[in-house]
């Protein structure tokens, strides 16, 4: 199953997306890109908010289409 996840869906103002079959790989790619593309914004967040972003990625990947994560 292919997962497509947008950065906009986790609160960042851009149209980047990650596509992958393994939800763990998608999460890892999302985290890597957040730390590159949104480095300043992410580092300015509190630890709580950083953890909240990562939890939201998990929630969206595990919940499926109802949360705008496309599974093809």
Buried (B, 14 or more C-beta within 10 A) or exposed (E): EEBBBBBEBBEBEEEBBBEBEEBEEBBBBBBEBBEEBBEEEBEEBEEEEBEBBBEBBEEBBEEEEEEEBBEE
